[in-house]
Amino acid sequence: MKNSTRNILHLSVLALAMCCGRIVVADTLDAPSRPSAEEAGYAYGVNFGEQLSRLGITDQVPLDAIMRGFKDALSGKRRTQPGDVQIVQQYIGALHAETVARNHAAAREFLDRNATAAGVHKTASGLQYKVISNGDRKAASPQPTDMVTVQYRGTLLDGSEFDNSYSRGAPATFPLNGVIKGWQEAIPLMKPGAKWQIFVPPELGYDATVRPGIPMGSLLIFDVELVSVTSPAHASVTPPPAAPASPAS
């Protein structure tokens, strides 16, 4: 989280980069291909907003304050002061702490209620799961070093979806010991062909780690189908394409 915060500080306070972090100067500038100032400004705004969003900052910072700072810096009215970085650090730190505390409380409330629901099992770690179908009872369950192929859908408590292998049209294959703790605990209990619903407490998921599409401290709900299990020597990794919120640790 510290590295991510440092990156956004460089972007927001020092305004180091234009869009992709560098400015390309062409040998010749062909007027018809030159982007307009409106296009360039919008592209920079999208990039800057995206960086804030990745840190979990969406509508918490007033846009008028951001624009006022931009205008003052562009006009030379204001330069970055030593205390500016500290202000942003303190704000982001407090915002993250509030988000984690709020989501932890919501997770505890849900898990306490969910533990008494029909068909829900709870492990010593706090992980909860519900068996939808058992799969092949005669088949071997995955071992920690095995490669597993799964189909899955991940959602938050509010029902919003952050990842879905089904919608990509292909399952994901990865080493079992390379995913979040909740999966490392649940998947070895499954048999190939089994379908479970897994309720992952924050501490067994991403917890305070900044992840695109997943608020810090969130409980995660996965609908998981264990398609197959393969030993490392006979498997190839095919992680979900363009899926930053997949259950990698």
Rosetta silent file (secondary structure, phi, psi, omega in degrees, C-alpha in Angstrom):
SEQUENCE: MKNSTRNILHLSVLALAMCCGRIVVADTLDAPSRPSAEEAGYAYGVNFGEQLSRLGITDQVPLDAIMRGFKDALSGKRRTQPGDVQIVQQYIGALHAETVARNHAAAREFLDRNATAAGVHKTASGLQYKVISNGDRKAASPQPTDMVTVQYRGTLLDGSEFDNSYSRGAPATFPLNGVIKGWQEAIPLMKPGAKWQIFVPPELGYDATVRPGIPMGSLLIFDVELVSVTSPAHASVTPPPAAPASPAS
SCORE:     score description
SCORE:     0.000 S_00000001
   1 L     0.000  -33.673 -179.968    0.000    0.000    0.000 S_00000001
   2 H   -64.227  -41.935  179.667    2.906    2.330    0.715 S_00000001
   3 H   -64.428  -41.511  179.192    4.283    1.933   -2.801 S_00000001
   4 H   -63.901  -41.417  178.989    0.871    2.579   -4.346 S_00000001
   5 H   -63.063  -41.558  179.252    0.414    5.647   -2.176 S_00000001
   6 H   -62.210  -40.515  179.325    3.838    6.942   -3.160 S_00000001
   7 H   -62.212  -44.251 -177.602    2.981    6.505   -6.848 S_00000001
   8 H   -71.692  -30.147  176.388   -0.232    8.456   -6.587 S_00000001
   9 H   -63.141  -42.251  178.990    1.490   11.162   -4.570 S_00000001
  10 H   -62.867  -36.572 -179.670    3.945   11.643   -7.397 S_00000001
  11 H   -73.957  -46.927 -171.671    1.074   11.876   -9.845 S_00000001
  12 H   -82.369  -38.925 -176.330   -1.240   14.083   -7.838 S_00000001
  13 L   -89.522  -42.081 -175.698    1.133   16.361   -5.967 S_00000001
  14 L   -96.752  -13.632  179.447    4.105   16.594   -8.303 S_00000001
  15 L    49.570   58.274 -173.442    2.234   16.038  -11.634 S_00000001
  16 L   -75.719  -32.248 -167.775    5.160   14.110  -13.050 S_00000001
  17 L  -130.660  155.399  176.003    3.636   12.471  -16.086 S_00000001
  18 L  -106.796  109.831  178.443    1.278   13.011  -18.933 S_00000001
  19 L    60.278  -87.228 -172.596   -1.053    9.990  -19.331 S_00000001
  20 L   -91.218   10.415  176.069    1.392    7.103  -19.781 S_00000001
  21 L    92.037    5.558  178.153    4.152    8.630  -17.723 S_00000001
  22 L  -155.533  155.172  177.858    6.217   10.122  -20.552 S_00000001
  23 L  -112.489  123.417 -178.316    5.932   12.763  -23.234 S_00000001
  24 L   -94.575  126.013  178.157    6.933   11.740  -26.749 S_00000001
  25 L  -105.951  114.371 -178.603    8.467   14.437  -28.924 S_00000001
  26 L   -80.017  154.884  176.769    8.219   13.585  -32.634 S_00000001
  27 L   -64.998  -39.575  176.602   10.836   14.665  -35.170 S_00000001
  28 L  -131.879  144.982 -178.066    8.083   16.223  -37.227 S_00000001
  29 L  -111.195  106.202 -179.052    4.624   17.189  -36.142 S_00000001
  30 L   -80.395  114.533 -173.719    2.019   16.451  -38.762 S_00000001
  31 H   -53.789  -44.939 -179.171   -0.779   18.938  -38.131 S_00000001
  32 H   -61.879  -26.566 -177.137   -3.680   16.653  -39.198 S_00000001
  33 H   -94.871   -3.691 -177.721   -2.543   13.934  -36.726 S_00000001
  34 L   -72.186  125.566  177.293   -1.939   16.277  -33.824 S_00000001
  35 L   -63.655  151.067  177.306   -4.382   15.672  -30.954 S_00000001
  36 L   -77.333  161.637  177.209   -6.403   18.650  -29.885 S_00000001
  37 H   -60.711  -35.379  178.640   -5.835   20.328  -26.550 S_00000001
  38 H   -63.166  -44.037  179.728   -9.277   19.081  -25.521 S_00000001
  39 H   -64.416  -43.815 -178.529   -8.304   15.475  -26.336 S_00000001
  40 H   -65.841  -42.548  179.220   -4.990   15.759  -24.505 S_00000001
  41 H   -63.459  -41.604 -179.986   -6.587   17.352  -21.465 S_00000001
  42 H   -66.023  -41.904  179.509   -9.283   14.722  -21.312 S_00000001
  43 H   -60.930  -41.367  178.366   -6.740   11.896  -21.662 S_00000001
  44 H   -64.924  -41.438  179.579   -4.728   13.320  -18.782 S_00000001
  45 H   -62.223  -41.376  178.099   -7.869   13.653  -16.678 S_00000001
  46 H   -62.501  -44.921 -179.293   -8.843   10.031  -17.329 S_00000001
  47 H   -63.048  -44.032 -179.008   -5.373    8.817  -16.381 S_00000001
  48 H   -64.706  -44.210  179.148   -5.292   10.901  -13.212 S_00000001
  49 H   -64.208  -36.043  178.789   -8.787    9.787  -12.197 S_00000001
  50 H   -64.853  -40.324  178.399   -7.885    6.173  -12.863 S_00000001
  51 H   -62.692  -42.290  177.980   -4.877    6.432  -10.576 S_00000001
  52 H   -64.383  -42.305 -179.021   -7.058    7.805   -7.780 S_00000001
  53 H   -61.829  -37.889  179.889   -9.654    5.092   -8.339 S_00000001
  54 H   -64.416  -23.872  177.512   -7.030    2.364   -8.033 S_00000001
  55 L   -92.548    6.787  179.463   -6.250    3.649   -4.558 S_00000001
  56 L    82.949   14.015  179.572   -9.899    3.519   -3.583 S_00000001
  57 L  -104.233  112.056 -178.610  -10.388    7.268   -3.936 S_00000001
  58 L  -114.692  -82.980 -177.524  -13.464    8.035   -6.009 S_00000001
  59 L  -105.734   16.522 -177.784  -15.710   10.889   -4.929 S_00000001
  60 L   -76.377  -25.833 -179.082  -13.988   11.626   -1.613 S_00000001
  61 L  -101.333  120.750 -179.066  -11.869   14.483   -2.979 S_00000001
  62 L   -59.201  130.080 -179.912  -13.873   17.512   -4.179 S_00000001
  63 H   -62.973  -32.356 -179.484  -13.277   18.117   -7.871 S_00000001
  64 H   -66.476  -32.456  177.371  -13.327   21.858   -7.344 S_00000001
  65 H   -69.463  -41.037  178.059  -10.365   21.555   -4.944 S_00000001
  66 H   -62.844  -45.816 -179.395   -8.427   19.456   -7.471 S_00000001
  67 H   -65.282  -36.302  179.027   -9.159   21.943  -10.263 S_00000001
  68 H   -64.383  -40.558  177.632   -8.189   24.870   -8.061 S_00000001
  69 H   -65.963  -41.703  177.199   -4.837   23.205   -7.341 S_00000001
  70 H   -59.071  -49.627 -176.973   -4.281   22.462  -11.033 S_00000001
  71 H   -63.424  -40.978  179.758   -5.045   26.028  -12.059 S_00000001
  72 H   -65.331  -37.871  179.464   -2.851   27.535   -9.355 S_00000001
  73 H   -70.744  -42.732 -178.873    0.069   25.299  -10.342 S_00000001
  74 H   -64.956  -34.359 -178.345   -0.358   25.933  -14.081 S_00000001
  75 L   -83.856   -8.099 -178.180   -0.502   29.692  -13.573 S_00000001
  76 L    83.910    5.583 -178.913    2.544   29.697  -11.318 S_00000001
  77 L   -71.029  -28.571 -175.685    0.494   30.962   -8.401 S_00000001
  78 L  -141.912  134.783  173.477    1.364   27.957   -6.257 S_00000001
  79 L  -113.764  159.962  179.263    4.236   25.495   -6.141 S_00000001
  80 L   -61.297  128.768  179.160    4.402   22.220   -4.275 S_00000001
  81 L  -101.626  156.899 -179.570    5.239   22.849   -0.638 S_00000001
  82 H   -54.807  -34.444 -177.550    7.011   20.380    1.716 S_00000001
  83 H   -78.463  -11.943 -177.457    3.826   19.870    3.682 S_00000001
  84 H   -63.194  -44.859 -179.360    1.724   18.983    0.631 S_00000001
  85 H   -61.716  -41.686  179.449    2.987   15.420    0.402 S_00000001
  86 H   -63.629  -38.334  178.323    2.325   14.896    4.111 S_00000001
  87 H   -60.499  -47.168 -179.134   -1.227   16.194    3.734 S_00000001
  88 H   -66.088  -41.315  178.460   -1.960   13.717    0.954 S_00000001
  89 H   -59.652  -46.501 -178.547   -0.284   10.859    2.847 S_00000001
  90 H   -65.274  -39.628 -179.827   -2.299   11.553    5.980 S_00000001
  91 H   -65.391  -48.633 -179.353   -5.534   11.867    4.036 S_00000001
  92 H   -63.276  -40.844  178.842   -5.050    8.630    2.089 S_00000001
  93 H   -61.338  -45.261  179.547   -3.975    6.784    5.240 S_00000001
  94 H   -66.254  -40.439  179.787   -7.036    7.945    7.161 S_00000001
  95 H   -62.950  -43.535  178.830   -9.335    7.179    4.228 S_00000001
  96 H   -64.604  -42.725 -179.746   -7.950    3.650    3.902 S_00000001
  97 H   -62.293  -41.650  178.599   -8.247    3.023    7.651 S_00000001
  98 H   -64.715  -41.222 -179.963  -11.879    4.155    7.651 S_00000001
  99 H   -64.148  -45.306 -179.995  -12.673    1.968    4.639 S_00000001
 100 H   -62.363  -46.890 -178.990  -11.060   -1.107    6.186 S_00000001
 101 H   -61.496  -43.304 -179.451  -12.809   -0.609    9.538 S_00000001
 102 H   -64.279  -44.430 -178.249  -16.198   -0.109    7.883 S_00000001
 103 H   -73.437  -31.373  174.669  -15.849   -3.174    5.645 S_00000001
 104 H   -63.177  -43.235  179.978  -14.508   -5.341    8.477 S_00000001
 105 H   -63.274  -42.718  178.945  -17.594   -4.494   10.538 S_00000001
 106 H   -64.973  -37.568  179.047  -19.892   -5.333    7.615 S_00000001
 107 H   -65.750  -44.496  179.648  -18.040   -8.622    7.065 S_00000001
 108 H   -61.408  -44.016 -179.803  -18.363   -9.652   10.723 S_00000001
 109 H   -61.635  -44.575 -179.875  -22.062   -8.873   10.734 S_00000001
 110 H   -64.879  -46.814 -176.746  -22.637  -10.881    7.567 S_00000001
 111 H   -64.216  -38.172  177.278  -20.557  -13.876    8.667 S_00000001
 112 H   -61.345  -41.825 -179.645  -22.295  -14.056   12.048 S_00000001
 113 H   -73.925  -41.282 -175.766  -25.652  -14.139   10.310 S_00000001
 114 H   -69.258  -27.699 -177.476  -24.556  -16.411    7.481 S_00000001
 115 L   -61.281  -24.174 -178.733  -23.075  -19.016    9.851 S_00000001
 116 L   -96.936    1.071 -179.240  -26.578  -20.050   10.894 S_00000001
 117 L   -72.669  151.266 -178.771  -27.923  -20.314    7.334 S_00000001
 118 L   -60.665  130.500  174.948  -28.960  -23.730    6.044 S_00000001
 119 L    82.952   -0.804 -177.912  -26.127  -25.708    4.475 S_00000001
 120 E   -89.783  130.288  177.908  -23.348  -23.307    5.465 S_00000001
 121 E  -108.979  150.495 -179.266  -20.181  -24.811    6.994 S_00000001
 122 E  -128.475  136.381  177.931  -17.550  -22.885    8.954 S_00000001
 123 L   -99.226  172.523 -178.024  -13.876  -23.705    9.421 S_00000001
 124 L   -62.361  -28.221 -178.137  -11.578  -22.799   12.307 S_00000001
 125 L   -77.164  -14.842 -175.812  -10.115  -19.894   10.326 S_00000001
 126 L   105.589   -7.629  176.417  -13.529  -18.280    9.862 S_00000001
 127 L   -64.007  140.971  176.305  -13.948  -19.360    6.239 S_00000001
 128 E  -124.309  147.624  178.509  -17.503  -20.330    5.345 S_00000001
 129 E  -151.279  158.053  178.152  -18.716  -22.422    2.436 S_00000001
 130 E  -132.083  126.822 -179.070  -21.836  -24.031    1.036 S_00000001
 131 E   -82.851  119.391  176.763  -21.752  -27.181   -1.086 S_00000001
 132 E   -89.448  -45.830  173.038  -23.851  -26.831   -4.219 S_00000001
 133 E  -147.449  148.353 -171.114  -22.741  -30.141   -5.752 S_00000001
 134 L   -81.972  -26.524 -175.686  -20.153  -32.671   -4.535 S_00000001
 135 L    80.355 -159.053 -177.480  -18.391  -33.618   -7.757 S_00000001
 136 L   -82.743  103.092 -176.586  -16.532  -36.911   -8.205 S_00000001
 137 L   -64.461  -24.666 -177.785  -16.274  -38.400   -4.730 S_00000001
 138 L   -83.542  -16.340 -177.812  -13.768  -41.017   -5.932 S_00000001
 139 L   -78.329  157.905  179.544  -11.352  -38.470   -7.372 S_00000001
 140 L   -79.705  142.012  175.418   -8.446  -37.037   -5.413 S_00000001
 141 L   -77.481  157.708 -179.171   -8.720  -33.559   -3.941 S_00000001
 142 L   -64.206  145.991  171.850   -6.086  -30.969   -4.903 S_00000001
 143 L   -99.387  159.377 -175.384   -2.798  -30.804   -3.043 S_00000001
 144 L   -52.800  -32.095 -176.923   -1.161  -27.442   -2.198 S_00000001
 145 L   -95.709    1.898 -179.306    1.331  -27.685   -5.073 S_00000001
 146 L   -74.234  159.573  170.988   -1.181  -28.884   -7.688 S_00000001
 147 E   -94.707  132.801  179.725   -2.439  -26.853  -10.607 S_00000001
 148 E  -118.072  143.673  174.577   -6.179  -26.328  -10.526 S_00000001
 149 E  -112.509  125.013 -174.204   -8.527  -25.356  -13.321 S_00000001
 150 E  -136.737  154.528  164.578  -11.618  -23.518  -12.142 S_00000001
 151 E  -111.322  140.275 -177.378  -14.603  -21.547  -13.268 S_00000001
 152 E  -157.485  160.174  173.700  -15.664  -18.864  -10.840 S_00000001
 153 E  -135.213  128.593 -179.436  -17.602  -15.695  -10.196 S_00000001
 154 E  -112.928  132.535  179.154  -16.576  -13.226   -7.510 S_00000001
 155 E  -134.058  163.704  175.174  -18.889  -10.693   -5.878 S_00000001
 156 L   -97.116  177.534 -178.745  -18.914   -8.270   -2.976 S_00000001
 157 L   -59.850  -31.803 -179.258  -21.459   -8.068   -0.167 S_00000001
 158 L   -82.144    2.909  178.346  -23.587   -5.639   -2.146 S_00000001
 159 L    90.242   -6.661 -179.909  -23.783   -8.136   -5.007 S_00000001
 160 L   -70.001  138.547 -176.365  -21.510   -6.205   -7.355 S_00000001
 161 E   -91.329  133.688  177.481  -19.320   -8.466   -9.493 S_00000001
 162 E  -114.369  -11.576  177.054  -15.556   -7.935   -9.620 S_00000001
 163 E  -163.477  150.339 -177.370  -14.501  -10.984  -11.632 S_00000001
 164 E  -161.824  108.172  179.005  -16.099  -13.749  -13.698 S_00000001
 165 H   -72.624  -28.175  179.221  -14.340  -16.495  -15.654 S_00000001
 166 H   -61.382  -42.370 -178.087  -17.645  -17.610  -17.152 S_00000001
 167 H   -68.746  -21.823  177.038  -18.096  -14.282  -18.912 S_00000001
 168 H   -83.369  -11.558  176.037  -14.616  -14.621  -20.418 S_00000001
 169 L    80.837   11.256 -179.792  -15.620  -17.957  -21.924 S_00000001
 170 L  -154.789  141.905  177.356  -12.698  -19.940  -20.490 S_00000001
 171 L   -72.113  169.420  178.256  -11.691  -21.347  -17.099 S_00000001
 172 E  -110.492  143.304  177.535   -8.545  -20.233  -15.287 S_00000001
 173 E  -123.991  129.062 -179.835   -5.605  -22.483  -14.413 S_00000001
 174 E  -160.458  163.182  179.368   -3.082  -21.614  -11.739 S_00000001
 175 E   -69.573  135.781 -177.025   -1.059  -23.141   -8.858 S_00000001
 176 H   -62.199  -33.126 -178.930   -3.179  -23.622   -5.760 S_00000001
 177 H   -81.473    8.460  179.511   -0.462  -22.229   -3.511 S_00000001
 178 H  -110.897   12.629 -178.571   -0.424  -18.994   -5.512 S_00000001
 179 E  -114.660  179.672 -177.312   -3.920  -17.753   -4.673 S_00000001
 180 L   -61.822  157.596 -174.797   -5.538  -16.063   -1.673 S_00000001
 181 H   -59.243  -37.148  179.883   -5.633  -17.931    1.645 S_00000001
 182 H   -60.223  -39.150  177.683   -9.371  -18.507    1.464 S_00000001
 183 H   -72.809  -38.341  179.372   -8.951  -20.427   -1.788 S_00000001
 184 H   -61.768  -28.362  178.660   -5.919  -22.314   -0.483 S_00000001
 185 H   -86.153  -40.927 -173.458   -8.098  -23.583    2.345 S_00000001
 186 H   -78.614  -46.260 -173.267  -11.341  -24.239    0.463 S_00000001
 187 H   -59.377  -39.318  178.714  -10.200  -25.763   -2.838 S_00000001
 188 H   -65.015  -13.487  177.535   -8.334  -28.731   -1.217 S_00000001
 189 H   -87.403  -10.225 -176.521  -11.640  -29.712    0.407 S_00000001
 190 L   -93.612  162.475  173.068  -13.346  -29.968   -2.981 S_00000001
 191 L  -112.681  151.913  176.241  -13.439  -32.769   -5.545 S_00000001
 192 L   -53.514  134.047 -177.786  -13.168  -32.274   -9.316 S_00000001
 193 L    93.311  -10.573 -178.621  -16.587  -31.365  -10.660 S_00000001
 194 L   -74.710  149.803  175.054  -17.714  -29.889   -7.340 S_00000001
 195 E  -126.197  123.463 -179.076  -19.448  -26.542   -7.143 S_00000001
 196 E  -127.693  158.180  166.042  -19.252  -24.518   -3.930 S_00000001
 197 E  -110.269  124.634 -174.162  -20.116  -21.066   -2.738 S_00000001
 198 E  -115.464  131.394  179.086  -17.242  -19.714   -0.649 S_00000001
 199 E  -110.010  108.000 -171.706  -17.454  -16.809    1.790 S_00000001
 200 E  -101.367  113.014  175.937  -13.957  -15.414    2.329 S_00000001
 201 L   -60.627  155.627 -177.314  -13.357  -13.152    5.367 S_00000001
 202 H   -52.013  -42.497 -176.434  -11.183  -10.092    4.656 S_00000001
 203 H   -69.357  -15.136  175.978   -8.119  -11.529    6.386 S_00000001
 204 H  -102.201    3.508  178.113   -8.274  -14.598    4.118 S_00000001
 205 L  -114.534 -121.242 -179.377   -8.707  -12.467    1.007 S_00000001
 206 L  -100.354  -19.106  179.056   -7.013   -9.178    0.103 S_00000001
 207 L    46.795 -117.054 -173.870   -7.883   -7.323    3.334 S_00000001
 208 L   -87.200    6.703  177.452   -6.039   -3.958    3.346 S_00000001
 209 L   -75.782  137.357  177.910   -4.318   -4.518   -0.010 S_00000001
 210 L   -76.871  120.166  179.417   -5.399   -2.130   -2.751 S_00000001
 211 E  -132.014  134.684  178.685   -7.042   -4.133   -5.549 S_00000001
 212 L   -58.057  128.503  176.092   -8.928   -2.769   -8.576 S_00000001
 213 L    82.422   -3.747 -178.982  -12.659   -3.231   -8.122 S_00000001
 214 E  -126.807  109.500  177.767  -12.387   -4.477   -4.534 S_00000001
 215 L   -59.556  144.813 -177.999  -12.705   -1.991   -1.654 S_00000001
 216 L   -60.370  140.513  178.170  -10.111   -2.539    1.050 S_00000001
 217 L    78.327   14.254 -174.488  -11.156   -4.853    3.885 S_00000001
 218 L   -80.741  144.374  166.182  -13.940   -6.478    1.861 S_00000001
 219 L   -78.666  141.453 -177.183  -15.457   -9.899    2.386 S_00000001
 220 E  -116.659  138.539  177.719  -15.453  -11.836   -0.880 S_00000001
 221 E  -117.558  123.930 -179.068  -18.075  -14.285   -2.130 S_00000001
 222 E  -121.099  133.661  165.392  -17.079  -16.793   -4.803 S_00000001
 223 E   -96.835  112.634 -171.326  -19.142  -19.272   -6.759 S_00000001
 224 E  -120.687  134.581  172.893  -16.454  -21.826   -7.638 S_00000001
 225 E  -119.458  117.495  177.689  -16.479  -24.895   -9.869 S_00000001
 226 E   -82.724  106.053 -175.591  -13.393  -27.112   -9.651 S_00000001
 227 E   -77.043  -49.137 -178.070  -13.014  -28.306  -13.228 S_00000001
 228 E  -160.797  164.979  178.843   -9.837  -30.393  -12.910 S_00000001
 229 E  -129.212  134.649 -178.667   -6.637  -30.966  -10.957 S_00000001
 230 E  -137.508  142.820  175.852   -3.202  -31.523  -12.521 S_00000001
 231 L   -68.245  151.540 -177.255    0.257  -32.077  -11.069 S_00000001
 232 H   -54.382  -32.516 -176.365    2.681  -29.191  -11.745 S_00000001
 233 H   -70.490  -18.236 -175.550    4.758  -31.274  -14.162 S_00000001
 234 H  -119.187   19.968 -175.820    1.817  -31.773  -16.517 S_00000001
 235 L  -129.585  156.435  174.154    0.106  -28.398  -16.383 S_00000001
 236 L  -124.937  143.478 -177.039    0.440  -24.960  -17.887 S_00000001
 237 L   -83.058  127.989  175.019   -0.741  -21.775  -16.237 S_00000001
 238 E  -129.924   77.250 -178.319   -3.507  -19.894  -18.014 S_00000001
 239 L   -65.441  159.282 -179.633   -4.499  -17.068  -15.671 S_00000001
 240 L   -59.624  126.736  178.920   -7.616  -15.053  -16.407 S_00000001
 241 L   -69.117  135.062  176.043   -6.787  -12.483  -19.131 S_00000001
 242 L    50.137   46.681 -179.733   -7.134   -8.856  -18.091 S_00000001
 243 L  -128.010   77.439 -175.241   -8.609   -9.798  -14.739 S_00000001
 244 L   -63.697  -17.416 -178.255   -6.786   -7.789  -12.061 S_00000001
 245 L   -97.391    9.834  179.674   -9.250   -8.856   -9.392 S_00000001
 246 L   -64.157  160.941 -169.519   -8.734  -12.607   -9.855 S_00000001
 247 L   -75.806   39.381  174.285   -7.850  -14.542   -6.676 S_00000001
 248 E   -76.580  145.849 -179.568   -4.088  -14.290   -7.021 S_00000001
 249 L   -82.855    0.000    0.000   -2.292  -13.601   -3.774 S_00000001
